[in-house]
Amino acid sequence: MARGKKYTQEFKDSAIQLALNSKDSVRKIAKDLEISEKTLYSWLRDYRKKT
C-alpha cells in the first residue's frame, strides 16, 4: 500500500529553500504549503546530509 502523497523534486527544493531562508517557522511554512511538518523536517535533514 502506498503511503502519503508524492511531491516533485522542484516542490521539495522550493520548500527547503523557503525553510532555510525564511524567518517563519518550519511549522508555519509546512502549514502554508499544506504538507506535514514531519515531511518538511525530513526533507531538510536529507538536504543537510548532502551538503
mmCIF entry with sequence, helices, sheets and N, C-alpha, C, O atoms, coordinates in Angstrom:
data_MODEL
# 
_entry.id   MODEL 
# 
_entity.id                         1 
_entity.type                       polymer 
_entity.pdbx_number_of_molecules   1 
# 
_entity_poly.entity_id                      1 
_entity_poly.type                           'polypeptide(L)' 
_entity_poly.nstd_linkage                   no 
_entity_poly.nstd_monomer                   no 
_entity_poly.pdbx_seq_one_letter_code       MARGKKYTQEFKDSAIQLALNSKDSVRKIAKDLEISEKTLYSWLRDYRKKT 
_entity_poly.pdbx_seq_one_letter_code_can   MARGKKYTQEFKDSAIQLALNSKDSVRKIAKDLEISEKTLYSWLRDYRKKT 
_entity_poly.pdbx_strand_id                 A 
# 
loop_
_entity_poly_seq.entity_id 
_entity_poly_seq.num 
_entity_poly_seq.mon_id 
_entity_poly_seq.hetero 
1 1  MET n 
1 2  ALA n 
1 3  ARG n 
1 4  GLY n 
1 5  LYS n 
1 6  LYS n 
1 7  TYR n 
1 8  THR n 
1 9  GLN n 
1 10 GLU n 
1 11 PHE n 
1 12 LYS n 
1 13 ASP n 
1 14 SER n 
1 15 ALA n 
1 16 ILE n 
1 17 GLN n 
1 18 LEU n 
1 19 ALA n 
1 20 LEU n 
1 21 ASN n 
1 22 SER n 
1 23 LYS n 
1 24 ASP n 
1 25 SER n 
1 26 VAL n 
1 27 ARG n 
1 28 LYS n 
1 29 ILE n 
1 30 ALA n 
1 31 LYS n 
1 32 ASP n 
1 33 LEU n 
1 34 GLU n 
1 35 ILE n 
1 36 SER n 
1 37 GLU n 
1 38 LYS n 
1 39 THR n 
1 40 LEU n 
1 41 TYR n 
1 42 SER n 
1 43 TRP n 
1 44 LEU n 
1 45 ARG n 
1 46 ASP n 
1 47 TYR n 
1 48 ARG n 
1 49 LYS n 
1 50 LYS n 
1 51 THR n 
# 
_struct_asym.id          A 
_struct_asym.entity_id   1 
# 
loop_
_struct_conf.conf_type_id 
_struct_conf.id 
_struct_conf.pdbx_PDB_helix_id 
_struct_conf.beg_label_comp_id 
_struct_conf.beg_label_asym_id 
_struct_conf.beg_label_seq_id 
_struct_conf.pdbx_beg_PDB_ins_code 
_struct_conf.end_label_comp_id 
_struct_conf.end_label_asym_id 
_struct_conf.end_label_seq_id 
_struct_conf.pdbx_end_PDB_ins_code 
_struct_conf.beg_auth_comp_id 
_struct_conf.beg_auth_asym_id 
_struct_conf.beg_auth_seq_id 
_struct_conf.end_auth_comp_id 
_struct_conf.end_auth_asym_id 
_struct_conf.end_auth_seq_id 
_struct_conf.pdbx_PDB_helix_class 
_struct_conf.details 
_struct_conf.pdbx_PDB_helix_length 
HELX_P HELX_P1 AA1 GLN A 9  ? ASN A 21 ? GLN A 9  ASN A 21 1 ? 13 
HELX_P HELX_P2 AA2 VAL A 26 ? LEU A 33 ? VAL A 26 LEU A 33 1 ? 8  
HELX_P HELX_P3 AA3 GLU A 37 ? LYS A 50 ? GLU A 37 LYS A 50 1 ? 14 
# 
_struct_conf_type.id          HELX_P 
_struct_conf_type.criteria    ? 
_struct_conf_type.reference   ? 
# 
loop_
_atom_site.group_PDB 
_atom_site.id 
_atom_site.type_symbol 
_atom_site.label_atom_id 
_atom_site.label_alt_id 
_atom_site.label_comp_id 
_atom_site.label_asym_id 
_atom_site.label_entity_id 
_atom_site.label_seq_id 
_atom_site.pdbx_PDB_ins_code 
_atom_site.Cartn_x 
_atom_site.Cartn_y 
_atom_site.Cartn_z 
_atom_site.occupancy 
_atom_site.B_iso_or_equiv 
_atom_site.pdbx_formal_charge 
_atom_site.auth_seq_id 
_atom_site.auth_comp_id 
_atom_site.auth_asym_id 
_atom_site.auth_atom_id 
_atom_site.pdbx_PDB_model_num 
ATOM 1   N N  . MET A 1 1  ? 0.851  -1.188 0.000  1.00 0.00 ? 1  MET A N  1 
ATOM 2   C CA . MET A 1 1  ? 0.000  0.000  0.000  1.00 0.00 ? 1  MET A CA 1 
ATOM 3   C C  . MET A 1 1  ? 0.895  1.248  0.000  1.00 0.00 ? 1  MET A C  1 
ATOM 4   O O  . MET A 1 1  ? 1.833  1.352  0.790  1.00 0.00 ? 1  MET A O  1 
ATOM 5   N N  . ALA A 1 2  ? 0.591  2.174  -0.884 1.00 0.00 ? 2  ALA A N  1 
ATOM 6   C CA . ALA A 1 2  ? 1.378  3.408  -0.986 1.00 0.00 ? 2  ALA A CA 1 
ATOM 7   C C  . ALA A 1 2  ? 1.063  4.330  0.182  1.00 0.00 ? 2  ALA A C  1 
ATOM 8   O O  . ALA A 1 2  ? -0.074 4.411  0.646  1.00 0.00 ? 2  ALA A O  1 
ATOM 9   N N  . ARG A 1 3  ? 2.096  5.020  0.642  1.00 0.00 ? 3  ARG A N  1 
ATOM 10  C CA . ARG A 1 3  ? 1.936  5.955  1.755  1.00 0.00 ? 3  ARG A CA 1 
ATOM 11  C C  . ARG A 1 3  ? 2.085  7.368  1.266  1.00 0.00 ? 3  ARG A C  1 
ATOM 12  O O  . ARG A 1 3  ? 2.973  7.662  0.466  1.00 0.00 ? 3  ARG A O  1 
ATOM 13  N N  . GLY A 1 4  ? 1.241  8.236  1.727  1.00 0.00 ? 4  GLY A N  1 
ATOM 14  C CA . GLY A 1 4  ? 1.394  9.665  1.502  1.00 0.00 ? 4  GLY A CA 1 
ATOM 15  C C  . GLY A 1 4  ? 1.272  10.101 0.066  1.00 0.00 ? 4  GLY A C  1 
ATOM 16  O O  . GLY A 1 4  ? 0.947  9.324  -0.832 1.00 0.00 ? 4  GLY A O  1 
ATOM 17  N N  . LYS A 1 5  ? 1.541  11.363 -0.113 1.00 0.00 ? 5  LYS A N  1 
ATOM 18  C CA . LYS A 1 5  ? 1.447  11.999 -1.409 1.00 0.00 ? 5  LYS A CA 1 
ATOM 19  C C  . LYS A 1 5  ? 2.843  12.141 -1.999 1.00 0.00 ? 5  LYS A C  1 
ATOM 20  O O  . LYS A 1 5  ? 3.815  12.329 -1.267 1.00 0.00 ? 5  LYS A O  1 
ATOM 21  N N  . LYS A 1 6  ? 2.940  12.054 -3.313 1.00 0.00 ? 6  LYS A N  1 
ATOM 22  C CA . LYS A 1 6  ? 4.227  12.229 -3.993 1.00 0.00 ? 6  LYS A CA 1 
ATOM 23  C C  . LYS A 1 6  ? 4.394  13.686 -4.376 1.00 0.00 ? 6  LYS A C  1 
ATOM 24  O O  . LYS A 1 6  ? 3.461  14.311 -4.879 1.00 0.00 ? 6  LYS A O  1 
ATOM 25  N N  . TYR A 1 7  ? 5.571  14.227 -4.141 1.00 0.00 ? 7  TYR A N  1 
ATOM 26  C CA . TYR A 1 7  ? 5.874  15.613 -4.462 1.00 0.00 ? 7  TYR A CA 1 
ATOM 27  C C  . TYR A 1 7  ? 7.015  15.652 -5.472 1.00 0.00 ? 7  TYR A C  1 
ATOM 28  O O  . TYR A 1 7  ? 7.910  14.808 -5.438 1.00 0.00 ? 7  TYR A O  1 
ATOM 29  N N  . THR A 1 8  ? 6.980  16.629 -6.364 1.00 0.00 ? 8  THR A N  1 
ATOM 30  C CA . THR A 1 8  ? 8.062  16.773 -7.335 1.00 0.00 ? 8  THR A CA 1 
ATOM 31  C C  . THR A 1 8  ? 9.318  17.252 -6.633 1.00 0.00 ? 8  THR A C  1 
ATOM 32  O O  . THR A 1 8  ? 9.257  17.851 -5.560 1.00 0.00 ? 8  THR A O  1 
ATOM 33  N N  . GLN A 1 9  ? 10.455 16.981 -7.252 1.00 0.00 ? 9  GLN A N  1 
ATOM 34  C CA . GLN A 1 9  ? 11.717 17.448 -6.690 1.00 0.00 ? 9  GLN A CA 1 
ATOM 35  C C  . GLN A 1 9  ? 11.755 18.971 -6.664 1.00 0.00 ? 9  GLN A C  1 
ATOM 36  O O  . GLN A 1 9  ? 12.321 19.567 -5.748 1.00 0.00 ? 9  GLN A O  1 
ATOM 37  N N  . GLU A 1 10 ? 11.160 19.591 -7.658 1.00 0.00 ? 10 GLU A N  1 
ATOM 38  C CA . GLU A 1 10 ? 11.101 21.055 -7.706 1.00 0.00 ? 10 GLU A CA 1 
ATOM 39  C C  . GLU A 1 10 ? 10.343 21.610 -6.504 1.00 0.00 ? 10 GLU A C  1 
ATOM 40  O O  . GLU A 1 10 ? 10.766 22.597 -5.902 1.00 0.00 ? 10 GLU A O  1 
ATOM 41  N N  . PHE A 1 11 ? 9.222  20.978 -6.154 1.00 0.00 ? 11 PHE A N  1 
ATOM 42  C CA . PHE A 1 11 ? 8.444  21.412 -4.998 1.00 0.00 ? 11 PHE A CA 1 
ATOM 43  C C  . PHE A 1 11 ? 9.259  21.229 -3.714 1.00 0.00 ? 11 PHE A C  1 
ATOM 44  O O  . PHE A 1 11 ? 9.287  22.113 -2.858 1.00 0.00 ? 11 PHE A O  1 
ATOM 45  N N  . LYS A 1 12 ? 9.914  20.088 -3.589 1.00 0.00 ? 12 LYS A N  1 
ATOM 46  C CA . LYS A 1 12 ? 10.736 19.829 -2.400 1.00 0.00 ? 12 LYS A CA 1 
ATOM 47  C C  . LYS A 1 12 ? 11.851 20.860 -2.273 1.00 0.00 ? 12 LYS A C  1 
ATOM 48  O O  . LYS A 1 12 ? 12.082 21.411 -1.197 1.00 0.00 ? 12 LYS A O  1 
ATOM 49  N N  . ASP A 1 13 ? 12.545 21.116 -3.391 1.00 0.00 ? 13 ASP A N  1 
ATOM 50  C CA . ASP A 1 13 ? 13.642 22.082 -3.366 1.00 0.00 ? 13 ASP A CA 1 
ATOM 51  C C  . ASP A 1 13 ? 13.154 23.472 -2.978 1.00 0.00 ? 13 ASP A C  1 
ATOM 52  O O  . ASP A 1 13 ? 13.814 24.178 -2.216 1.00 0.00 ? 13 ASP A O  1 
ATOM 53  N N  . SER A 1 14 ? 12.004 23.861 -3.500 1.00 0.00 ? 14 SER A N  1 
ATOM 54  C CA . SER A 1 14 ? 11.441 25.175 -3.167 1.00 0.00 ? 14 SER A CA 1 
ATOM 55  C C  . SER A 1 14 ? 11.077 25.253 -1.697 1.00 0.00 ? 14 SER A C  1 
ATOM 56  O O  . SER A 1 14 ? 11.336 26.264 -1.043 1.00 0.00 ? 14 SER A O  1 
ATOM 57  N N  . ALA A 1 15 ? 10.481 24.198 -1.176 1.00 0.00 ? 15 ALA A N  1 
ATOM 58  C CA . ALA A 1 15 ? 10.100 24.164 0.235  1.00 0.00 ? 15 ALA A CA 1 
ATOM 59  C C  . ALA A 1 15 ? 11.336 24.230 1.131  1.00 0.00 ? 15 ALA A C  1 
ATOM 60  O O  . ALA A 1 15 ? 11.333 24.920 2.151  1.00 0.00 ? 15 ALA A O  1 
ATOM 61  N N  . ILE A 1 16 ? 12.383 23.516 0.749  1.00 0.00 ? 16 ILE A N  1 
ATOM 62  C CA . ILE A 1 16 ? 13.627 23.524 1.526  1.00 0.00 ? 16 ILE A CA 1 
ATOM 63  C C  . ILE A 1 16 ? 14.229 24.921 1.540  1.00 0.00 ? 16 ILE A C  1 
ATOM 64  O O  . ILE A 1 16 ? 14.606 25.423 2.600  1.00 0.00 ? 16 ILE A O  1 
ATOM 65  N N  . GLN A 1 17 ? 14.322 25.550 0.382  1.00 0.00 ? 17 GLN A N  1 
ATOM 66  C CA . GLN A 1 17 ? 14.901 26.894 0.311  1.00 0.00 ? 17 GLN A CA 1 
ATOM 67  C C  . GLN A 1 17 ? 14.063 27.894 1.109  1.00 0.00 ? 17 GLN A C  1 
ATOM 68  O O  . GLN A 1 17 ? 14.605 28.774 1.776  1.00 0.00 ? 17 GLN A O  1 
ATOM 69  N N  . LEU A 1 18 ? 12.761 27.753 1.036  1.00 0.00 ? 18 LEU A N  1 
ATOM 70  C CA . LEU A 1 18 ? 11.887 28.626 1.801  1.00 0.00 ? 18 LEU A CA 1 
ATOM 71  C C  . LEU A 1 18 ? 12.153 28.455 3.300  1.00 0.00 ? 18 LEU A C  1 
ATOM 72  O O  . LEU A 1 18 ? 12.260 29.439 4.033  1.00 0.00 ? 18 LEU A O  1 
ATOM 73  N N  . ALA A 1 19 ? 12.258 27.219 3.742  1.00 0.00 ? 19 ALA A N  1 
ATOM 74  C CA . ALA A 1 19 ? 12.501 26.951 5.165  1.00 0.00 ? 19 ALA A CA 1 
ATOM 75  C C  . ALA A 1 19 ? 13.871 27.475 5.603  1.00 0.00 ? 19 ALA A C  1 
ATOM 76  O O  . ALA A 1 19 ? 14.018 27.980 6.716  1.00 0.00 ? 19 ALA A O  1 
ATOM 77  N N  . LEU A 1 20 ? 14.858 27.357 4.739  1.00 0.00 ? 20 LEU A N  1 
ATOM 78  C CA . LEU A 1 20 ? 16.209 27.804 5.094  1.00 0.00 ? 20 LEU A CA 1 
ATOM 79  C C  . LEU A 1 20 ? 16.343 29.319 5.091  1.00 0.00 ? 20 LEU A C  1 
ATOM 80  O O  . LEU A 1 20 ? 17.124 29.870 5.867  1.00 0.00 ? 20 LEU A O  1 
ATOM 81  N N  . ASN A 1 21 ? 15.601 29.997 4.238  1.00 0.00 ? 21 ASN A N  1 
ATOM 82  C CA . ASN A 1 21 ? 15.785 31.432 4.040  1.00 0.00 ? 21 ASN A CA 1 
ATOM 83  C C  . ASN A 1 21 ? 14.701 32.313 4.653  1.00 0.00 ? 21 ASN A C  1 
ATOM 84  O O  . ASN A 1 21 ? 14.807 33.539 4.623  1.00 0.00 ? 21 ASN A O  1 
ATOM 85  N N  . SER A 1 22 ? 13.677 31.705 5.199  1.00 0.00 ? 22 SER A N  1 
ATOM 86  C CA . SER A 1 22 ? 12.564 32.462 5.755  1.00 0.00 ? 22 SER A CA 1 
ATOM 87  C C  . SER A 1 22 ? 12.728 32.652 7.256  1.00 0.00 ? 22 SER A C  1 
ATOM 88  O O  . SER A 1 22 ? 13.367 31.848 7.935  1.00 0.00 ? 22 SER A O  1 
ATOM 89  N N  . LYS A 1 23 ? 12.147 33.713 7.750  1.00 0.00 ? 23 LYS A N  1 
ATOM 90  C CA . LYS A 1 23 ? 12.121 33.926 9.201  1.00 0.00 ? 23 LYS A CA 1 
ATOM 91  C C  . LYS A 1 23 ? 10.951 33.187 9.840  1.00 0.00 ? 23 LYS A C  1 
ATOM 92  O O  . LYS A 1 23 ? 10.858 33.093 11.064 1.00 0.00 ? 23 LYS A O  1 
ATOM 93  N N  . ASP A 1 24 ? 10.052 32.659 8.992  1.00 0.00 ? 24 ASP A N  1 
ATOM 94  C CA . ASP A 1 24 ? 8.921  31.894 9.503  1.00 0.00 ? 24 ASP A CA 1 
ATOM 95  C C  . ASP A 1 24 ? 9.397  30.532 10.014 1.00 0.00 ? 24 ASP A C  1 
ATOM 96  O O  . ASP A 1 24 ? 10.439 30.028 9.597  1.00 0.00 ? 24 ASP A O  1 
ATOM 97  N N  . SER A 1 25 ? 8.628  29.960 10.906 1.00 0.00 ? 25 SER A N  1 
ATOM 98  C CA . SER A 1 25 ? 8.960  28.651 11.454 1.00 0.00 ? 25 SER A CA 1 
ATOM 99  C C  . SER A 1 25 ? 8.679  27.551 10.427 1.00 0.00 ? 25 SER A C  1 
ATOM 100 O O  . SER A 1 25 ? 7.892  27.731 9.498  1.00 0.00 ? 25 SER A O  1 
ATOM 101 N N  . VAL A 1 26 ? 9.336  26.418 10.618 1.00 0.00 ? 26 VAL A N  1 
ATOM 102 C CA . VAL A 1 26 ? 9.080  25.257 9.762  1.00 0.00 ? 26 VAL A CA 1 
ATOM 103 C C  . VAL A 1 26 ? 7.613  24.869 9.871  1.00 0.00 ? 26 VAL A C  1 
ATOM 104 O O  . VAL A 1 26 ? 6.989  24.483 8.882  1.00 0.00 ? 26 VAL A O  1 
ATOM 105 N N  . ARG A 1 27 ? 7.071  24.972 11.062 1.00 0.00 ? 27 ARG A N  1 
ATOM 106 C CA . ARG A 1 27 ? 5.656  24.636 11.276 1.00 0.00 ? 27 ARG A CA 1 
ATOM 107 C C  . ARG A 1 27 ? 4.744  25.501 10.400 1.00 0.00 ? 27 ARG A C  1 
ATOM 108 O O  . ARG A 1 27 ? 3.824  24.987 9.763  1.00 0.00 ? 27 ARG A O  1 
ATOM 109 N N  . LYS A 1 28 ? 4.997  26.802 10.369 1.00 0.00 ? 28 LYS A N  1 
ATOM 110 C CA . LYS A 1 28 ? 4.168  27.714 9.583  1.00 0.00 ? 28 LYS A CA 1 
ATOM 111 C C  . LYS A 1 28 ? 4.342  27.465 8.090  1.00 0.00 ? 28 LYS A C  1 
ATOM 112 O O  . LYS A 1 28 ? 3.365  27.450 7.341  1.00 0.00 ? 28 LYS A O  1 
ATOM 113 N N  . ILE A 1 29 ? 5.573  27.271 7.664  1.00 0.00 ? 29 ILE A N  1 
ATOM 114 C CA . ILE A 1 29 ? 5.832  27.012 6.246  1.00 0.00 ? 29 ILE A CA 1 
ATOM 115 C C  . ILE A 1 29 ? 5.136  25.731 5.805  1.00 0.00 ? 29 ILE A C  1 
ATOM 116 O O  . ILE A 1 29 ? 4.494  25.700 4.755  1.00 0.00 ? 29 ILE A O  1 
ATOM 117 N N  . ALA A 1 30 ? 5.260  24.686 6.598  1.00 0.00 ? 30 ALA A N  1 
ATOM 118 C CA . ALA A 1 30 ? 4.611  23.416 6.267  1.00 0.00 ? 30 ALA A CA 1 
ATOM 119 C C  . ALA A 1 30 ? 3.095  23.597 6.175  1.00 0.00 ? 30 ALA A C  1 
ATOM 120 O O  . ALA A 1 30 ? 2.457  23.075 5.261  1.00 0.00 ? 30 ALA A O  1 
ATOM 121 N N  . LYS A 1 31 ? 2.532  24.325 7.112  1.00 0.00 ? 31 LYS A N  1 
ATOM 122 C CA . LYS A 1 31 ? 1.089  24.557 7.095  1.00 0.00 ? 31 LYS A CA 1 
ATOM 123 C C  . LYS A 1 31 ? 0.689  25.340 5.847  1.00 0.00 ? 31 LYS A C  1 
ATOM 124 O O  . LYS A 1 31 ? -0.300 25.010 5.192  1.00 0.00 ? 31 LYS A O  1 
ATOM 125 N N  . ASP A 1 32 ? 1.466  26.384 5.521  1.00 0.00 ? 32 ASP A N  1 
ATOM 126 C CA . ASP A 1 32 ? 1.164  27.196 4.339  1.00 0.00 ? 32 ASP A CA 1 
ATOM 127 C C  . ASP A 1 32 ? 1.250  26.376 3.056  1.00 0.00 ? 32 ASP A C  1 
ATOM 128 O O  . ASP A 1 32 ? 0.482  26.601 2.120  1.00 0.00 ? 32 ASP A O  1 
ATOM 129 N N  . LEU A 1 33 ? 2.184  25.425 3.010  1.00 0.00 ? 33 LEU A N  1 
ATOM 130 C CA . LEU A 1 33 ? 2.362  24.592 1.815  1.00 0.00 ? 33 LEU A CA 1 
ATOM 131 C C  . LEU A 1 33 ? 1.458  23.355 1.816  1.00 0.00 ? 33 LEU A C  1 
ATOM 132 O O  . LEU A 1 33 ? 1.436  22.582 0.858  1.00 0.00 ? 33 LEU A O  1 
ATOM 133 N N  . GLU A 1 34 ? 0.722  23.191 2.904  1.00 0.00 ? 34 GLU A N  1 
ATOM 134 C CA . GLU A 1 34 ? -0.197 22.059 3.072  1.00 0.00 ? 34 GLU A CA 1 
ATOM 135 C C  . GLU A 1 34 ? 0.531  20.720 3.024  1.00 0.00 ? 34 GLU A C  1 
ATOM 136 O O  . GLU A 1 34 ? 0.082  19.765 2.389  1.00 0.00 ? 34 GLU A O  1 
ATOM 137 N N  . ILE A 1 35 ? 1.680  20.680 3.722  1.00 0.00 ? 35 ILE A N  1 
ATOM 138 C CA . ILE A 1 35 ? 2.411  19.430 3.915  1.00 0.00 ? 35 ILE A CA 1 
ATOM 139 C C  . ILE A 1 35 ? 2.629  19.258 5.411  1.00 0.00 ? 35 ILE A C  1 
ATOM 140 O O  . ILE A 1 35 ? 2.479  20.205 6.183  1.00 0.00 ? 35 ILE A O  1 
ATOM 141 N N  . SER A 1 36 ? 2.980  18.056 5.808  1.00 0.00 ? 36 SER A N  1 
ATOM 142 C CA . SER A 1 36 ? 3.187  17.843 7.242  1.00 0.00 ? 36 SER A CA 1 
ATOM 143 C C  . SER A 1 36 ? 4.531  18.431 7.672  1.00 0.00 ? 36 SER A C  1 
ATOM 144 O O  . SER A 1 36 ? 5.491  18.471 6.902  1.00 0.00 ? 36 SER A O  1 
ATOM 145 N N  . GLU A 1 37 ? 4.567  18.873 8.894  1.00 0.00 ? 37 GLU A N  1 
ATOM 146 C CA . GLU A 1 37 ? 5.793  19.409 9.473  1.00 0.00 ? 37 GLU A CA 1 
ATOM 147 C C  . GLU A 1 37 ? 6.881  18.333 9.456  1.00 0.00 ? 37 GLU A C  1 
ATOM 148 O O  . GLU A 1 37 ? 8.046  18.623 9.184  1.00 0.00 ? 37 GLU A O  1 
ATOM 149 N N  . LYS A 1 38 ? 6.497  17.107 9.746  1.00 0.00 ? 38 LYS A N  1 
ATOM 150 C CA . LYS A 1 38 ? 7.432  15.985 9.761  1.00 0.00 ? 38 LYS A CA 1 
ATOM 151 C C  . LYS A 1 38 ? 8.068  15.778 8.385  1.00 0.00 ? 38 LYS A C  1 
ATOM 152 O O  . LYS A 1 38 ? 9.262  15.496 8.283  1.00 0.00 ? 38 LYS A O  1 
ATOM 153 N N  . THR A 1 39 ? 7.270  15.919 7.338  1.00 0.00 ? 39 THR A N  1 
ATOM 154 C CA . THR A 1 39 ? 7.775  15.775 5.971  1.00 0.00 ? 39 THR A CA 1 
ATOM 155 C C  . THR A 1 39 ? 8.813  16.840 5.663  1.00 0.00 ? 39 THR A C  1 
ATOM 156 O O  . THR A 1 39 ? 9.875  16.536 5.121  1.00 0.00 ? 39 THR A O  1 
ATOM 157 N N  . LEU A 1 40 ? 8.514  18.078 6.004  1.00 0.00 ? 40 LEU A N  1 
ATOM 158 C CA . LEU A 1 40 ? 9.443  19.167 5.724  1.00 0.00 ? 40 LEU A CA 1 
ATOM 159 C C  . LEU A 1 40 ? 10.740 18.995 6.517  1.00 0.00 ? 40 LEU A C  1 
ATOM 160 O O  . LEU A 1 40 ? 11.825 19.222 5.983  1.00 0.00 ? 40 LEU A O  1 
ATOM 161 N N  . TYR A 1 41 ? 10.635 18.598 7.776  1.00 0.00 ? 41 TYR A N  1 
ATOM 162 C CA . TYR A 1 41 ? 11.845 18.346 8.570  1.00 0.00 ? 41 TYR A CA 1 
ATOM 163 C C  . TYR A 1 41 ? 12.678 17.210 7.946  1.00 0.00 ? 41 TYR A C  1 
ATOM 164 O O  . TYR A 1 41 ? 13.907 17.267 7.954  1.00 0.00 ? 41 TYR A O  1 
ATOM 165 N N  . SER A 1 42 ? 12.021 16.207 7.420  1.00 0.00 ? 42 SER A N  1 
ATOM 166 C CA . SER A 1 42 ? 12.710 15.100 6.768  1.00 0.00 ? 42 SER A CA 1 
ATOM 167 C C  . SER A 1 42 ? 13.457 15.581 5.529  1.00 0.00 ? 42 SER A C  1 
ATOM 168 O O  . SER A 1 42 ? 14.608 15.201 5.310  1.00 0.00 ? 42 SER A O  1 
ATOM 169 N N  . TRP A 1 43 ? 12.812 16.409 4.726  1.00 0.00 ? 43 TRP A N  1 
ATOM 170 C CA . TRP A 1 43 ? 13.466 16.956 3.536  1.00 0.00 ? 43 TRP A CA 1 
ATOM 171 C C  . TRP A 1 43 ? 14.666 17.800 3.928  1.00 0.00 ? 43 TRP A C  1 
ATOM 172 O O  . TRP A 1 43 ? 15.716 17.723 3.291  1.00 0.00 ? 43 TRP A O  1 
ATOM 173 N N  . LEU A 1 44 ? 14.516 18.602 4.972  1.00 0.00 ? 44 LEU A N  1 
ATOM 174 C CA . LEU A 1 44 ? 15.627 19.440 5.441  1.00 0.00 ? 44 LEU A CA 1 
ATOM 175 C C  . LEU A 1 44 ? 16.794 18.591 5.934  1.00 0.00 ? 44 LEU A C  1 
ATOM 176 O O  . LEU A 1 44 ? 17.952 18.904 5.655  1.00 0.00 ? 44 LEU A O  1 
ATOM 177 N N  . ARG A 1 45 ? 16.498 17.525 6.660  1.00 0.00 ? 45 ARG A N  1 
ATOM 178 C CA . ARG A 1 45 ? 17.530 16.633 7.171  1.00 0.00 ? 45 ARG A CA 1 
ATOM 179 C C  . ARG A 1 45 ? 18.294 15.998 6.010  1.00 0.00 ? 45 ARG A C  1 
ATOM 180 O O  . ARG A 1 45 ? 19.523 15.945 6.026  1.00 0.00 ? 45 ARG A O  1 
ATOM 181 N N  . ASP A 1 46 ? 17.566 15.520 5.008  1.00 0.00 ? 46 ASP A N  1 
ATOM 182 C CA . ASP A 1 46 ? 18.206 14.900 3.850  1.00 0.00 ? 46 ASP A CA 1 
ATOM 183 C C  . ASP A 1 46 ? 19.059 15.908 3.088  1.00 0.00 ? 46 ASP A C  1 
ATOM 184 O O  . ASP A 1 46 ? 20.153 15.580 2.629  1.00 0.00 ? 46 ASP A O  1 
ATOM 185 N N  . TYR A 1 47 ? 18.563 17.125 2.955  1.00 0.00 ? 47 TYR A N  1 
ATOM 186 C CA . TYR A 1 47 ? 19.299 18.186 2.273  1.00 0.00 ? 47 TYR A CA 1 
ATOM 187 C C  . TYR A 1 47 ? 20.608 18.491 2.999  1.00 0.00 ? 47 TYR A C  1 
ATOM 188 O O  . TYR A 1 47 ? 21.655 18.643 2.369  1.00 0.00 ? 47 TYR A O  1 
ATOM 189 N N  . ARG A 1 48 ? 20.544 18.576 4.293  1.00 0.00 ? 48 ARG A N  1 
ATOM 190 C CA . ARG A 1 48 ? 21.738 18.920 5.087  1.00 0.00 ? 48 ARG A CA 1 
ATOM 191 C C  . ARG A 1 48 ? 22.773 17.790 5.044  1.00 0.00 ? 48 ARG A C  1 
ATOM 192 O O  . ARG A 1 48 ? 23.972 18.054 5.138  1.00 0.00 ? 48 ARG A O  1 
ATOM 193 N N  . LYS A 1 49 ? 22.329 16.541 4.903  1.00 0.00 ? 49 LYS A N  1 
ATOM 194 C CA . LYS A 1 49 ? 23.264 15.422 4.786  1.00 0.00 ? 49 LYS A CA 1 
ATOM 195 C C  . LYS A 1 49 ? 24.046 15.497 3.484  1.00 0.00 ? 49 LYS A C  1 
ATOM 196 O O  . LYS A 1 49 ? 25.204 15.082 3.421  1.00 0.00 ? 49 LYS A O  1 
ATOM 197 N N  . LYS A 1 50 ? 23.403 16.033 2.437  1.00 0.00 ? 50 LYS A N  1 
ATOM 198 C CA . LYS A 1 50 ? 24.025 16.115 1.113  1.00 0.00 ? 50 LYS A CA 1 
ATOM 199 C C  . LYS A 1 50 ? 25.002 17.264 0.993  1.00 0.00 ? 50 LYS A C  1 
ATOM 200 O O  . LYS A 1 50 ? 25.889 17.244 0.140  1.00 0.00 ? 50 LYS A O  1 
ATOM 201 N N  . THR A 1 51 ? 24.842 18.287 1.858  1.00 0.00 ? 51 THR A N  1 
ATOM 202 C CA . THR A 1 51 ? 25.688 19.468 1.723  1.00 0.00 ? 51 THR A CA 1 
ATOM 203 C C  . THR A 1 51 ? 26.797 19.503 2.747  1.00 0.00 ? 51 THR A C  1 
ATOM 204 O O  . THR A 1 51 ? 27.595 20.440 2.761  1.00 0.00 ? 51 THR A O  1 
# 
